[in-house]
Amino acid sequence: MADQQATTTYANFWIYHVDRSWRLLPEDQKEAARKEFLQVLKDAECVTLRAMYSLVGLRHDADMILWVVSEDLEAMQRLAVAINKSTLGGYLETAYSYLGLSLGSSRYTADHAPAFVKGVPPKKYLSVYPFVKTHEWYQLPFEERRTIMAEHGKMGRDYPDILTNTVSSFGIADHEFVVALETDDVADMLKMVEHLRSAASRPYTQLDTPIFLGYMKEPEEVLLDLG
């Protein structure tokens, strides 16, 4: 755990929408572009692809999520540039980019770290969204905030099969946190989030949308889903 706490790990969720003109290309051109795209991901240095997700049929305004992780923000940015320069990248619009970083543990609970930092394998479905708390939250004494978050954590543990990943974005993005939930059972995740609506922390939520639900597949399959 000490090593985790000493390491700054960046997480970024690149959420893409594909232009409809992509689907009109001849299949041989699309196949070549897919292979090029996969090679770009393979050639990335110092960046780990946790998973790729298809959103086709799940959102009207996004088709694919790449969840990338790195201790080197510049390497992450180089990968984004390489994607943009690829043939398929010319047909992709970045709908959202949710950037955050983990210092290894929660400010309220020293033994709580994101699942991806702890090395837990990803699950089938990802729900990711930005999170902003109200100004009133930060005016509360720290001990009161910690007590409230302890209750929140206890309620979340009623759903042990759901992985939680929260990273901070203060001063580096419009949001304050990125929340990423992973599950093999979408209904179970829905029940957990509804359950947490009654937590004492809820009135201090200012923003927690837009929410993107992705279905994890092999990268080749995600690209085929684009049409």
Residue frames relative to the residue before (quaternion, step in Angstrom):
aa qw qx qy qz dx dy dz
M 1.0000 0.0000 0.0000 0.0000 0.00 0.00 0.00
A 0.6036 0.5754 -0.3614 0.4170 3.58 1.03 -0.71
D 0.6492 0.5144 -0.3190 0.4606 3.57 0.99 -0.84
Q 0.6274 0.5337 -0.3353 0.4574 3.58 1.04 -0.79
Q 0.6888 0.4939 -0.2928 0.4427 3.56 0.87 -0.92
A 0.6798 0.4953 -0.2909 0.4559 3.59 1.12 -0.62
T 0.6816 0.4952 -0.2696 0.4663 3.59 1.25 -0.32
T 0.2651 -0.7305 0.6084 0.1613 3.53 -1.01 0.90
T 0.0349 -0.8111 0.5829 -0.0341 3.56 -0.60 1.16
Y 0.2574 -0.7678 0.5719 0.1305 3.55 -0.76 1.08
A 0.0804 -0.7520 0.6517 0.0584 3.52 -1.16 0.72
N 0.0001 -0.7923 0.6100 -0.0145 3.54 -0.96 0.84
F 0.1844 -0.7603 0.6177 0.0799 3.51 -1.01 0.92
W 0.1148 -0.7969 0.5925 0.0261 3.55 -0.32 1.30
I 0.1050 -0.8104 0.5763 -0.0082 3.52 -0.52 1.25
Y 0.0881 -0.8464 0.5245 -0.0266 3.54 -0.42 1.28
H 0.1746 -0.7188 0.6620 0.1208 3.48 -1.35 0.60
V 0.2860 -0.7756 0.5388 0.1626 3.59 -0.79 0.98
D 0.4814 -0.6582 0.5001 0.2915 3.55 -0.99 0.86
R 0.5504 -0.6492 0.4103 0.3274 3.60 -0.92 0.86
S 0.5631 0.6094 -0.3904 0.3989 3.60 1.17 -0.48
W 0.5206 0.6335 -0.4117 0.3977 3.61 1.20 -0.42
R 0.6847 0.5154 -0.2882 0.4272 3.56 0.91 -0.92
L 0.6609 0.5215 -0.3001 0.4485 3.58 1.21 -0.45
L 0.5032 0.6590 -0.4263 0.3616 3.60 1.24 -0.14
P 0.5807 -0.5529 0.4482 0.3952 3.61 -1.16 0.46
E 0.6026 -0.6134 0.3701 0.3517 3.56 -1.00 0.79
D 0.6372 0.5351 -0.3506 0.4298 3.61 0.97 -0.71
Q 0.6356 0.5108 -0.3285 0.4766 3.59 1.08 -0.67
K 0.6538 0.5015 -0.3176 0.4692 3.58 0.97 -0.80
E 0.6445 0.5232 -0.3319 0.4480 3.59 0.94 -0.80
A 0.6461 0.5071 -0.3171 0.4742 3.58 0.98 -0.80
A 0.6596 0.5073 -0.3035 0.4642 3.57 1.00 -0.83
R 0.6204 0.5319 -0.3422 0.4638 3.59 1.05 -0.71
K 0.6614 0.5057 -0.3095 0.4594 3.57 0.89 -0.92
E 0.6331 0.5250 -0.3251 0.4668 3.58 1.02 -0.82
F 0.6537 0.5243 -0.3101 0.4490 3.56 0.92 -0.94
L 0.6678 0.4968 -0.3007 0.4656 3.59 0.89 -0.91
Q 0.6373 0.5183 -0.3284 0.4663 3.57 1.06 -0.68
V 0.5943 0.5532 -0.3568 0.4620 3.59 1.08 -0.69
L 0.6627 0.4908 -0.3026 0.4779 3.58 0.94 -0.87
K 0.6608 0.5179 -0.3048 0.4496 3.58 0.95 -0.88
D 0.7099 0.4738 -0.2559 0.4540 3.59 1.01 -0.81
A 0.4610 0.6986 -0.4471 0.3155 3.61 1.24 -0.22
E 0.2276 -0.7767 0.5769 0.1101 3.56 -0.91 0.95
C 0.8552 0.1280 -0.1250 0.4865 3.54 -1.07 0.90
V 0.6481 0.4454 -0.3294 0.5226 3.59 1.22 0.44
T 0.1841 -0.7770 0.5955 0.0883 3.56 -0.92 0.96
L 0.2827 -0.7145 0.6123 0.1861 3.55 -0.99 0.87
R 0.2949 -0.7616 0.5464 0.1857 3.59 -0.40 1.19
A 0.7546 -0.2555 0.1867 0.5749 3.55 0.93 -0.89
M 0.2648 -0.7034 0.6255 0.2092 3.51 -1.41 0.25
Y 0.1610 -0.8076 0.5665 0.0317 3.53 -1.04 0.82
S 0.3104 -0.7124 0.5997 0.1909 3.53 -1.14 0.75
L 0.1547 -0.7840 0.5969 0.0715 3.56 -0.99 0.92
V 0.3673 0.7485 -0.4834 0.2669 3.57 1.30 0.06
G 0.8091 0.1979 -0.1915 0.5192 3.54 -0.71 1.14
L 0.6821 0.4728 -0.2781 0.4835 3.58 1.29 -0.19
R 0.7652 0.0914 -0.0667 0.6337 3.58 1.25 -0.50
H 0.4392 -0.6962 0.4998 0.2694 3.57 -1.12 0.60
D 0.7684 0.3926 -0.1641 0.4780 3.57 1.17 -0.56
A 0.7558 0.2390 -0.1822 0.5817 3.60 1.22 0.30
D 0.2331 -0.8094 0.5325 0.0835 3.54 -1.11 0.76
M 0.8206 0.0972 0.0144 0.5630 3.59 1.09 -0.59
I 0.1111 -0.7588 0.6369 0.0792 3.56 -1.17 0.70
L 0.1204 -0.7245 0.6728 0.0894 3.52 -1.15 0.81
W 0.1405 -0.7641 0.6259 0.0684 3.57 -0.78 1.08
V 0.0002 -0.8162 0.5748 -0.0579 3.55 -0.39 1.28
V 0.1490 -0.7851 0.6005 0.0273 3.53 -1.12 0.83
S 0.1690 0.7834 -0.5847 0.1260 3.58 -0.97 0.83
E 0.4033 -0.6634 0.5680 0.2733 3.52 -1.29 0.42
D 0.6921 0.4201 -0.2326 0.5388 3.56 1.36 -0.15
L 0.2995 -0.7884 0.5120 0.1632 3.58 -0.23 1.26
E 0.6321 0.5358 -0.3414 0.4436 3.59 1.02 -0.71
A 0.6308 0.5187 -0.3356 0.4695 3.59 1.03 -0.73
M 0.6265 0.5324 -0.3285 0.4650 3.57 1.06 -0.76
Q 0.6656 0.4988 -0.3002 0.4669 3.55 0.97 -0.84
R 0.6189 0.5384 -0.3428 0.4577 3.60 1.06 -0.69
L 0.6329 0.5188 -0.3343 0.4675 3.58 1.01 -0.74
A 0.6316 0.5298 -0.3353 0.4560 3.60 0.96 -0.81
V 0.6453 0.5118 -0.3146 0.4719 3.59 1.00 -0.82
A 0.6555 0.5158 -0.3108 0.4558 3.58 0.95 -0.88
I 0.6238 0.5254 -0.3353 0.4715 3.58 1.04 -0.75
N 0.6596 0.5170 -0.3087 0.4499 3.56 0.90 -0.90
K 0.6953 0.4828 -0.2696 0.4590 3.58 1.05 -0.76
S 0.5541 0.6138 -0.3978 0.3976 3.58 1.21 -0.30
T 0.6641 -0.5070 0.3645 0.4111 3.55 -1.25 0.37
L 0.6809 0.4624 -0.2908 0.4879 3.58 0.84 -0.92
G 0.6008 0.5845 -0.3548 0.4142 3.57 1.05 -0.71
G 0.6101 0.5662 -0.3453 0.4336 3.56 1.16 -0.56
Y 0.7019 0.4187 -0.2553 0.5165 3.57 1.28 -0.32
L 0.6260 0.5479 -0.3315 0.4451 3.59 1.28 -0.03
E 0.1511 -0.7459 0.6423 0.0907 3.53 -1.04 0.85
T 0.3704 -0.7125 0.5468 0.2369 3.58 -0.89 0.92
A 0.2664 -0.7851 0.5422 0.1370 3.55 -0.38 1.25
Y 0.7687 -0.1006 0.0936 0.6247 3.56 1.01 -0.91
S 0.0997 -0.7410 0.6567 0.0987 3.52 -1.32 0.42
Y 0.1054 -0.8071 0.5806 0.0194 3.57 -0.46 1.22
L 0.0275 -0.8198 0.5696 -0.0518 3.54 -0.21 1.34
G 0.1599 0.7658 -0.6146 0.1010 3.55 -1.06 0.81
L 0.2286 -0.7680 0.5756 0.1634 3.54 -1.26 0.12
S 0.2725 -0.7394 0.5976 0.1479 3.49 -1.26 0.63
L 0.2612 -0.7448 0.5944 0.1542 3.53 -1.01 0.87
G 0.7034 -0.4994 0.2419 0.4441 3.56 1.28 0.31
S 0.8154 0.0308 0.0005 0.5780 3.59 1.06 -0.60
S 0.5948 -0.5724 0.4335 0.3613 3.55 -1.29 0.35
R 0.5365 -0.6195 0.4666 0.3326 3.57 -1.15 0.63
Y 0.7196 0.4333 -0.2448 0.4842 3.58 1.20 -0.47
T 0.7884 0.1516 -0.0705 0.5921 3.59 1.15 -0.62
A 0.3845 -0.7821 0.4429 0.2104 3.56 -0.32 1.26
D 0.7343 0.4317 -0.2451 0.4631 3.60 1.06 -0.66
H 0.5992 0.5546 -0.3674 0.4454 3.59 1.26 0.19
A 0.0727 0.7809 -0.6133 0.0936 3.56 -0.71 1.12
P 0.6277 -0.5340 0.3884 0.4123 3.61 -1.15 0.46
A 0.6054 -0.5901 0.3954 0.3590 3.56 -1.09 0.73
F 0.6654 0.5098 -0.3249 0.4380 3.60 0.94 -0.79
V 0.6199 0.5300 -0.3414 0.4672 3.59 1.13 -0.58
K 0.6880 0.4748 -0.2700 0.4778 3.56 1.08 -0.76
G 0.5347 -0.6638 0.3874 0.3512 3.58 1.27 -0.01
V 0.3853 0.7155 -0.4949 0.3078 3.59 1.20 0.37
P 0.4793 -0.6807 0.4633 0.3039 3.64 -0.77 0.94
P 0.5535 -0.6186 0.4369 0.3465 3.61 -1.11 0.60
K 0.3565 -0.7077 0.5664 0.2262 3.52 -1.30 0.43
K 0.7680 -0.4497 0.2351 0.3908 3.52 -1.36 0.30
Y 0.8055 0.1990 -0.0816 0.5521 3.59 0.95 -0.87
L 0.1707 -0.7619 0.6202 0.0759 3.52 -1.20 0.76
S 0.0506 -0.7410 0.6679 0.0471 3.55 -1.07 0.83
V 0.0332 0.8229 -0.5613 0.0811 3.58 -0.51 1.18
Y 0.1188 0.7938 -0.5857 0.1132 3.54 -1.00 0.86
P 0.5042 -0.6232 0.4933 0.3376 3.58 -1.24 0.42
F 0.1425 -0.7955 0.5852 0.0658 3.56 -1.17 0.49
V 0.0053 0.7781 -0.6270 0.0363 3.55 -0.96 0.97
K 0.2598 -0.7581 0.5789 0.1504 3.57 -0.91 0.92
T 0.5938 -0.5779 0.4270 0.3621 3.56 -1.25 0.42
H 0.6274 -0.5233 0.4083 0.4071 3.56 -1.26 0.34
E 0.6029 0.5881 -0.3570 0.4040 3.56 1.08 -0.72
W 0.5823 0.5991 -0.3704 0.4060 3.59 1.09 -0.68
Y 0.7287 0.4491 -0.2452 0.4551 3.55 0.87 -0.96
Q 0.6053 0.5343 -0.3644 0.4640 3.57 1.28 -0.12
L 0.5338 0.6103 -0.4136 0.4141 3.58 1.24 -0.20
P 0.5639 -0.5748 0.4541 0.3813 3.62 -1.10 0.57
F 0.6163 -0.5892 0.3747 0.3642 3.55 -1.04 0.79
E 0.6559 0.5230 -0.3264 0.4356 3.60 0.89 -0.86
E 0.6353 0.5120 -0.3336 0.4722 3.58 1.05 -0.69
R 0.6418 0.5125 -0.3228 0.4704 3.57 0.99 -0.81
R 0.6545 0.5164 -0.3202 0.4499 3.56 0.96 -0.82
T 0.6351 0.5245 -0.3270 0.4634 3.59 1.03 -0.76
I 0.6529 0.5136 -0.3074 0.4642 3.56 0.98 -0.88
M 0.6895 0.4717 -0.2837 0.4708 3.57 0.93 -0.86
A 0.5801 0.5603 -0.3762 0.4561 3.59 1.15 -0.51
E 0.6342 0.5104 -0.3235 0.4823 3.58 1.05 -0.79
H 0.6297 0.5410 -0.3217 0.4554 3.58 1.01 -0.88
G 0.6743 0.4986 -0.2879 0.4624 3.55 0.93 -0.90
K 0.6371 0.5300 -0.3218 0.4579 3.56 1.01 -0.82
M 0.6507 0.5044 -0.3149 0.4723 3.58 1.00 -0.80
G 0.6477 0.5306 -0.3154 0.4467 3.57 1.02 -0.80
R 0.6396 0.5470 -0.3283 0.4289 3.57 1.09 -0.65
D 0.4822 0.6299 -0.4461 0.4143 3.58 1.28 0.04
Y 0.7307 0.3060 -0.1853 0.5815 3.58 1.32 -0.28
P 0.0776 -0.8793 0.4690 0.0292 3.57 0.56 1.19
D 0.6382 0.5568 -0.3365 0.4116 3.60 1.14 -0.42
I 0.6212 0.5346 -0.3435 0.4586 3.59 1.25 -0.18
L 0.3055 -0.7493 0.5639 0.1650 3.55 -0.86 1.02
T 0.1749 -0.7804 0.5933 0.0919 3.56 -0.98 0.86
N 0.0131 -0.7688 0.6389 -0.0260 3.52 -1.09 0.85
T 0.0749 0.7853 -0.6091 0.0817 3.58 -0.52 1.17
V 0.0258 -0.7903 0.6120 -0.0174 3.55 -0.81 1.07
S 0.4637 -0.7090 0.4761 0.2358 3.56 -1.15 0.68
S 0.1225 -0.8096 0.5734 0.0276 3.55 -1.11 0.77
F 0.2620 0.7987 -0.5099 0.1826 3.60 1.20 0.34
G 0.8617 0.1140 -0.1012 0.4840 3.55 -0.80 1.05
I 0.7203 0.4016 -0.2623 0.5010 3.62 1.20 -0.07
A 0.7741 0.1258 -0.0972 0.6128 3.59 1.29 -0.03
D 0.6594 -0.5104 0.3654 0.4138 3.57 -1.25 0.24
H 0.6963 0.4288 -0.2572 0.5149 3.56 1.13 -0.66
E 0.4900 -0.6573 0.4908 0.2949 3.58 -1.30 0.28
F 0.7819 0.0778 -0.0248 0.6180 3.57 1.17 -0.65
V 0.2045 -0.6805 0.6682 0.2205 3.48 -1.43 0.13
V 0.1488 -0.7732 0.6129 0.0662 3.56 -0.90 0.99
A 0.0024 -0.7864 0.6168 -0.0338 3.56 -0.84 1.05
L 0.1045 -0.7896 0.6044 0.0164 3.54 -0.64 1.17
E 0.1201 -0.7919 0.5968 0.0469 3.57 -0.98 0.87
T 0.0847 0.8011 -0.5817 0.1123 3.53 -0.94 0.94
D 0.3632 -0.6789 0.5792 0.2680 3.53 -1.32 0.28
D 0.7382 0.3261 -0.1691 0.5658 3.58 1.32 -0.18
V 0.3237 -0.7831 0.5004 0.1777 3.58 -0.21 1.28
A 0.6349 0.5377 -0.3360 0.4415 3.60 0.97 -0.80
D 0.6308 0.5320 -0.3279 0.4599 3.57 1.03 -0.77
M 0.6558 0.5037 -0.3088 0.4700 3.58 0.99 -0.82
L 0.6174 0.5413 -0.3399 0.4586 3.57 1.00 -0.79
K 0.6634 0.5073 -0.3029 0.4592 3.58 0.92 -0.91
M 0.6523 0.5201 -0.3260 0.4446 3.58 0.98 -0.80
V 0.6764 0.4931 -0.3026 0.4558 3.56 0.87 -0.95
E 0.6337 0.5051 -0.3309 0.4835 3.60 1.02 -0.76
H 0.6202 0.5537 -0.3288 0.4479 3.58 1.01 -0.84
L 0.7033 0.4774 -0.2658 0.4546 3.58 0.94 -0.88
R 0.4890 0.6650 -0.4390 0.3548 3.60 1.20 -0.18
S 0.6901 0.4731 -0.2869 0.4665 3.60 1.15 -0.53
A 0.4420 0.7043 -0.4564 0.3169 3.60 1.25 0.03
A 0.6081 -0.5871 0.4014 0.3528 3.57 -1.16 0.62
S 0.6211 0.5649 -0.3374 0.4257 3.58 1.18 -0.47
R 0.5267 0.7003 -0.3916 0.2808 3.58 1.15 -0.57
P 0.6595 0.5141 -0.3501 0.4222 3.68 0.83 -0.75
Y 0.6623 0.5045 -0.3009 0.4651 3.59 1.24 -0.32
T 0.4936 0.6341 -0.4392 0.4017 3.58 1.27 0.27
Q 0.2013 -0.7897 0.5711 0.0980 3.56 -0.78 1.06
L 0.8024 -0.0400 0.0709 0.5911 3.58 0.99 -0.84
D 0.1366 0.7780 -0.6090 0.0722 3.58 -1.05 0.80
T 0.6047 0.4722 -0.3843 0.5135 3.56 1.02 0.92
P 0.5638 -0.0810 -0.8120 -0.1275 1.60 -2.40 0.75
I 0.3565 -0.7215 0.5652 0.1812 3.52 -1.21 0.73
F 0.1103 -0.7918 0.5993 0.0410 3.56 -0.90 0.96
L 0.1596 -0.7722 0.6119 0.0622 3.54 -0.83 1.09
G 0.0435 -0.8181 0.5731 -0.0208 3.55 -0.70 1.15
Y 0.3152 -0.7229 0.5911 0.1696 3.54 -1.21 0.68
M 0.3430 -0.7700 0.5030 0.1909 3.59 -0.47 1.19
K 0.0751 0.7614 -0.6394 0.0756 3.53 -0.98 1.00
E 0.6387 -0.4550 0.4128 0.4633 3.53 -1.29 0.05
P 0.6279 -0.5717 0.3558 0.3903 3.63 -0.99 0.74
E 0.6283 0.5424 -0.3415 0.4410 3.59 0.97 -0.80
E 0.6700 0.5003 -0.2939 0.4631 3.58 0.98 -0.83
V 0.6229 0.5377 -0.3419 0.4537 3.59 1.01 -0.80
L 0.6697 0.4921 -0.3028 0.4665 3.59 0.96 -0.86
L 0.6291 0.5240 -0.3357 0.4658 3.59 1.05 -0.68
D 0.6123 0.5639 -0.3465 0.4326 3.59 1.09 -0.66
L 0.5791 0.6053 -0.3759 0.3962 3.61 1.18 -0.48
G 0.5571 -0.6198 0.3801 0.4014 3.57 1.27 -0.31
